[in-house]
């Protein structure tokens, strides 16, 4: 009888562990993930074989595999290893690049599917969401066009993806790449705040028809967690779980400029996801870093140092969010 009871309890424990679904979400600025072909409608001359960078197909495929290696490394966990379920990518050029990344690179056996924007950004860079169809069932994807204000150049659209996760809940993911700081932080601040206002309007509209909607907003904000531009997002009830994210190997943020660490990448969640947060950290695996010869310490091992080919990964490190979904 005791043996039967023990077997029954072990079975219950096994079922319980299966029920504790973990969802791993990654945000990464891939740093100029361009193919080596010219798009006649875009200013992509910097990444062509004839450019000063000599951006060849060989370098392109190296970059794809480096990006895949980065994503795979985000699946490491104390309980083992598992591929990320959702990956938000910034600075990807087009659908062809996403096809090569998901179907022909190191990631080809991961069987990721993807959705992406097609923006009016002059350089031709967009945002894309990779998702595992085994843990995220796509329900809807749409693009929010960013309207322009005075002196603002065309920028990346906002991607809104709605899907069902393993426990049947619906998850809304908004992915963005805010306008850069070109011209200075103060000059360009209104452009980023304008984008954040549009994101907050989308969040409000979601919550109006789904009162308990579970929402994640992530991307390259080109601003820090305490920047004024993020105020509209905090005012609509979003929590920045990446504000204090750090790495294990020296990274104090996702980006390093002139020896100073900071996080231009952010992940925000609706308050009803707060109880399910296990961790949010910067993936600074040693192979993603290199020695900072000028300022000391380490920095992201980017693909180019200036115009010198560095055969690295990205100038941004990935953010990793782990959720335990009951």
C-alpha positions as CSV (number, residue, x, y, z in Angstrom):
1,X,0.0,0.0,0.0
2,X,2.8,2.4,0.9
3,X,4.5,1.6,-2.4
4,X,1.3,2.4,-4.3
5,X,0.9,5.6,-2.5
6,X,4.4,6.7,-3.2
7,X,4.0,5.9,-6.9
8,X,0.8,7.9,-6.9
9,X,2.5,10.9,-5.3
10,X,5.4,10.7,-7.7
11,X,2.9,10.7,-10.6
12,X,1.2,13.8,-9.1
13,X,4.6,15.5,-8.8
14,X,5.4,14.7,-12.4
15,X,2.1,16.1,-13.6
16,X,2.6,19.2,-11.4
17,X,6.0,19.9,-12.9
18,X,4.6,19.6,-16.4
19,X,1.8,22.0,-15.5
20,X,4.4,24.6,-14.4
21,X,5.0,25.9,-17.9
22,X,8.0,28.2,-18.4
23,X,7.9,30.8,-21.1
24,X,11.2,32.3,-22.2
25,X,11.0,35.7,-24.0
26,X,14.0,37.3,-25.6
27,X,14.5,40.9,-26.9
28,X,17.6,41.6,-29.1
29,X,18.8,44.4,-31.4
30,X,20.6,42.3,-34.0
31,X,22.7,45.2,-35.2
32,X,22.2,45.7,-39.0
33,X,21.0,42.3,-40.0
34,X,21.1,43.1,-43.7
35,X,21.3,40.9,-46.7
36,X,23.9,41.7,-49.4
37,X,21.4,42.7,-52.1
38,X,20.3,46.3,-52.9
39,X,16.7,47.3,-52.3
40,X,16.0,50.0,-54.8
41,X,13.5,51.7,-52.4
42,X,15.8,51.8,-49.4
43,X,19.1,53.4,-48.4
44,X,21.0,50.1,-47.8
45,X,24.2,51.1,-49.7
46,X,26.2,50.7,-46.5
47,X,25.7,46.9,-46.6
48,X,26.5,45.9,-50.2
49,X,29.5,44.1,-51.6
50,X,30.6,47.4,-53.3
51,X,30.4,49.4,-50.1
52,X,33.4,50.4,-47.9
53,X,32.3,47.6,-45.5
54,X,32.5,45.0,-48.3
55,X,29.3,43.4,-47.1
56,X,29.4,40.0,-48.9
57,X,27.2,37.0,-48.8
58,X,29.9,35.2,-46.8
59,X,29.7,37.9,-44.1
60,X,25.9,37.9,-44.3
61,X,25.7,34.1,-43.6
62,X,28.3,34.5,-40.8
63,X,26.0,37.2,-39.3
64,X,22.9,35.0,-39.6
65,X,24.6,32.1,-37.8
66,X,26.0,34.5,-35.1
67,X,22.5,35.8,-34.5
68,X,21.2,32.2,-34.3
69,X,23.9,31.3,-31.8
70,X,23.0,34.3,-29.7
71,X,19.3,33.2,-29.6
72,X,20.1,29.6,-28.8
73,X,22.3,30.7,-25.9
74,X,19.4,32.5,-24.3
75,X,17.7,29.1,-23.7
76,X,20.2,28.2,-20.9
77,X,18.5,27.8,-17.5
78,X,19.4,26.3,-14.1
79,X,16.8,23.6,-14.8
80,X,18.4,22.7,-18.1
81,X,18.2,24.1,-21.6
82,X,15.2,25.0,-23.7
83,X,14.9,27.2,-26.8
84,X,13.3,30.6,-26.2
85,X,9.6,30.7,-27.0
86,X,9.4,34.2,-28.3
87,X,12.2,36.4,-29.7
88,X,11.7,40.1,-30.5
89,X,14.3,41.3,-33.1
90,X,15.2,44.8,-34.0
91,X,17.3,46.0,-37.0
92,X,16.3,43.2,-39.5
93,X,16.0,44.2,-43.1
94,X,13.3,42.2,-44.8
95,X,11.4,38.9,-45.1
96,X,14.2,37.2,-47.0
97,X,16.6,37.8,-44.0
98,X,14.0,36.3,-41.6
99,X,13.4,33.3,-43.9
100,X,17.2,32.6,-44.1
101,X,17.5,33.0,-40.3
102,X,14.7,30.7,-39.4
103,X,14.9,28.1,-42.2
104,X,18.5,28.0,-43.4
105,X,20.8,29.1,-40.5
106,X,21.8,27.4,-37.2
107,X,18.1,28.0,-36.2
108,X,16.7,25.8,-39.0
109,X,15.9,22.9,-36.7
110,X,14.2,25.1,-34.1
111,X,11.2,25.4,-36.5
112,X,10.5,29.0,-35.6
113,X,7.8,30.9,-37.4
114,X,7.9,34.7,-37.6
115,X,5.9,37.9,-38.3
116,X,7.5,41.2,-39.1
117,X,6.7,44.8,-40.1
118,X,7.3,46.5,-43.4
119,X,8.0,50.1,-42.5
120,X,8.9,53.3,-44.3
121,X,12.2,53.6,-42.4
122,X,14.7,55.1,-44.9
123,X,17.4,52.5,-44.1
124,X,14.9,49.7,-44.5
125,X,15.2,48.2,-41.0
126,X,12.2,46.6,-39.3
127,X,11.2,44.6,-36.3
128,X,10.2,40.9,-36.2
129,X,8.9,38.4,-33.7
130,X,10.1,34.8,-33.9
131,X,7.7,32.4,-32.1
132,X,7.7,28.6,-31.4
133,X,4.5,27.1,-32.7
134,X,4.8,24.5,-30.0
135,X,4.3,27.0,-27.2
136,X,2.7,30.0,-28.9
137,X,-0.3,29.7,-31.2
138,X,-0.6,32.8,-33.4
139,X,-4.0,34.3,-33.4
140,X,-3.5,37.7,-34.9
141,X,-0.7,40.0,-36.1
142,X,-1.0,43.6,-37.2
143,X,1.2,46.6,-37.7
144,X,0.6,50.0,-36.2
145,X,1.9,52.7,-38.5
146,X,3.7,55.5,-36.6
147,X,2.3,58.9,-37.6
148,X,4.9,61.7,-38.0
149,X,5.1,64.9,-36.2
150,X,7.1,68.0,-37.2
151,X,10.8,67.3,-38.1
152,X,10.3,63.6,-37.6
153,X,11.7,61.2,-40.2
154,X,9.9,58.0,-41.1
155,X,10.6,55.3,-38.5
156,X,9.9,51.7,-37.7
157,X,6.3,50.6,-37.3
158,X,5.0,48.9,-34.1
159,X,4.3,45.2,-34.3
160,X,1.3,43.8,-32.4
161,X,1.0,40.1,-32.1
162,X,-1.7,38.2,-30.3
163,X,-1.3,34.5,-29.4
164,X,-2.4,31.7,-27.1
165,X,0.2,30.1,-24.8
166,X,0.2,26.6,-23.3
167,X,-2.3,27.2,-20.6
168,X,-4.8,28.7,-23.0
169,X,-4.3,32.3,-21.9
170,X,-4.0,35.0,-24.6
171,X,-0.8,37.0,-24.7
172,X,-0.4,40.3,-26.4
173,X,3.2,41.3,-27.5
174,X,4.0,44.7,-28.8
175,X,7.5,45.1,-30.4
176,X,9.0,48.5,-31.2
177,X,12.2,50.2,-32.3
178,X,12.0,53.8,-31.2
179,X,13.6,56.7,-33.2
180,X,17.3,57.1,-32.5
181,X,19.0,59.9,-30.7
182,X,20.3,61.5,-33.9
183,X,20.6,65.2,-33.3
184,X,20.9,64.8,-29.6
185,X,18.8,63.4,-26.8
186,X,16.8,66.5,-26.1
187,X,16.1,67.3,-29.8
188,X,15.0,63.7,-30.6
189,X,13.1,63.1,-27.3
190,X,9.7,64.3,-28.7
191,X,9.9,61.7,-31.4
192,X,10.3,58.8,-29.0
193,X,7.7,60.2,-26.7
194,X,5.3,60.3,-29.7
195,X,5.9,56.6,-30.4
196,X,5.4,55.7,-26.7
197,X,2.1,57.6,-26.7
198,X,1.0,55.5,-29.7
199,X,2.0,52.3,-27.8
200,X,0.1,53.4,-24.7
201,X,-3.0,54.0,-26.9
202,X,-2.7,50.5,-28.2
203,X,-2.4,49.1,-24.7
204,X,-5.4,51.1,-23.6
205,X,-7.5,49.8,-26.5
206,X,-6.5,46.2,-25.7
207,X,-7.5,46.6,-22.1
208,X,-10.8,48.1,-23.0
209,X,-12.0,44.9,-24.8
210,X,-9.9,42.5,-22.6
211,X,-10.0,43.8,-19.1
212,X,-7.5,41.2,-17.8
213,X,-5.3,41.1,-21.0
214,X,-1.8,39.9,-20.5
215,X,0.5,42.3,-22.3
216,X,4.3,42.5,-23.0
217,X,5.9,45.6,-24.6
218,X,9.5,45.2,-25.6
219,X,12.2,46.5,-28.0
220,X,14.9,49.0,-28.5
221,X,13.5,52.1,-26.9
222,X,16.7,54.2,-27.6
223,X,16.0,55.5,-24.0
224,X,16.6,54.3,-20.5
225,X,14.1,53.0,-18.0
226,X,13.9,56.4,-16.2
227,X,13.7,58.5,-19.4
228,X,10.8,60.9,-19.7
229,X,9.6,59.3,-23.0
230,X,8.6,56.1,-21.1
231,X,6.2,58.0,-18.7
232,X,3.1,57.3,-20.9
233,X,3.8,53.5,-20.6
234,X,4.1,53.6,-16.9
235,X,0.9,55.7,-16.6
236,X,-1.1,53.0,-18.4
237,X,0.0,50.5,-15.7
238,X,3.0,48.7,-17.3
239,X,5.8,47.5,-15.2
240,X,9.4,47.7,-16.4
241,X,10.9,44.3,-15.4
242,X,14.2,45.0,-17.2
243,X,15.0,48.2,-15.3
244,X,17.6,46.5,-13.1
245,X,18.6,43.7,-15.4
246,X,22.2,42.8,-15.4
247,X,24.4,39.9,-16.6
248,X,26.6,37.4,-14.8
249,X,29.9,38.2,-16.6
250,X,30.3,41.9,-16.2
251,X,27.5,43.5,-18.2
252,X,25.6,46.2,-16.3
253,X,23.2,46.7,-19.2
254,X,22.6,45.7,-22.8
255,X,24.7,48.4,-24.4
256,X,28.1,50.1,-23.6
257,X,29.1,53.6,-24.9
258,X,32.4,55.2,-24.0
259,X,32.9,52.7,-21.2
260,X,29.5,53.3,-19.6
261,X,26.9,50.6,-19.4
262,X,23.2,51.3,-20.0
263,X,20.1,49.6,-21.3
264,X,18.4,51.1,-24.3
265,X,16.5,47.8,-24.6
266,X,13.4,47.3,-22.4
267,X,10.8,44.8,-21.5
268,X,7.6,46.0,-19.8
269,X,4.6,43.8,-18.7
270,X,1.1,44.3,-17.5
271,X,0.7,44.1,-13.8
272,X,-1.2,40.8,-14.0
273,X,2.0,39.1,-15.2
274,X,4.0,40.3,-12.3
275,X,3.3,37.1,-10.1
276,X,4.7,34.9,-12.9
277,X,8.1,36.6,-13.4
278,X,10.9,34.3,-12.5
279,X,13.8,36.5,-13.7
280,X,14.8,39.1,-16.2
281,X,18.5,39.4,-17.0
282,X,21.0,40.4,-19.6
283,X,22.5,37.4,-21.4
284,X,26.2,38.2,-21.4
285,X,27.5,34.8,-22.2
286,X,31.3,35.1,-22.5
287,X,31.4,34.5,-26.3
288,X,29.1,37.6,-26.7
289,X,31.7,39.8,-25.0
290,X,35.2,41.1,-25.8
291,X,37.8,43.1,-23.8
292,X,37.3,46.8,-23.9
293,X,40.9,47.9,-24.6
294,X,40.2,51.6,-24.2
295,X,38.0,51.8,-21.1
296,X,38.7,48.5,-19.4
297,X,36.3,45.7,-18.5
298,X,34.2,44.1,-21.2
299,X,31.8,45.2,-23.9
300,X,29.5,43.5,-26.5
301,X,31.4,41.9,-29.3
302,X,29.8,43.8,-32.1
303,X,30.0,42.8,-35.8
304,X,32.0,45.9,-36.8
305,X,34.2,48.1,-34.8
306,X,33.9,51.3,-36.8
307,X,34.6,50.1,-40.4
308,X,36.8,47.2,-39.2
309,X,35.1,43.8,-39.6
310,X,35.0,42.2,-36.2
311,X,33.1,39.0,-37.0
312,X,31.1,39.5,-33.8
313,X,27.5,39.3,-32.8
314,X,25.8,42.6,-32.0
315,X,26.5,45.9,-30.2
316,X,23.5,45.1,-28.0
317,X,23.2,42.1,-25.6
318,X,19.9,40.2,-25.4
319,X,17.4,40.7,-22.6
320,X,15.9,37.5,-21.3
321,X,12.6,37.3,-19.4
322,X,11.4,34.0,-17.9
323,X,7.8,33.5,-16.8
324,X,6.2,30.6,-14.9
325,X,2.7,30.2,-16.3
326,X,0.5,28.0,-14.1
